[in-house]
Amino acid sequence: MERYIGSDWKTKNQIIIEAYKDGINLHERVWRKFVEDYNKKYWRHEVDTYIVHGRKGYKLTSDKDEIVASIKDSKKRALNLLWKHSQTMKALGRVDNIKMDLEELEII
């Protein structure tokens, strides 16, 4: 699968089409799972490259600056989703802001 990604930016659709031409039916879910599993191999030092994601698509890289930029973007998106979740739960009245006195173990 790595050969479909390469070291130049490609969109997910480009990668899926190239794989399809070789008889590989790469569904969206399969693609996301592949990227996740491949990057776990990077964490375990089993591979030397990481699949980065950016505005231009995806690519394989061992450039630490590109990897850091990619994970910073992921962190930003994750925090944004958590903030949206929090705001929606508050709007639904599902979040109670409870303060506790930990010394007395009482709700204030």
Stockholm file with secondary structure:
# STOCKHOLM 1.0

chainA/1-108         MERYIGSDWKTKNQIIIEAYKDGINLHERVWRKFVEDYNKKYWRHEVDTYIVHGRKGYKLTSDKDEIVASIKDSKKRALNLLWKHSQTMKALGRVDNIKMDLEELEII
#=GR chainA/1-108 SS CHHHHCSSCBCHHHHHHHHHHTTCCCCHHHHHHHHHHHHHHHHTTSCSCEEEEETTEEEEECCHHHHHHHHHHHHHHHHHHHHHHHHHHHHTTCCCCCCEETTTTEEC
#=GC SS_cons         CHHHHCSSCBCHHHHHHHHHHTTCCCCHHHHHHHHHHHHHHHHTTSCSCEEEEETTEEEEECCHHHHHHHHHHHHHHHHHHHHHHHHHHHHTTCCCCCCEETTTTEEC
//
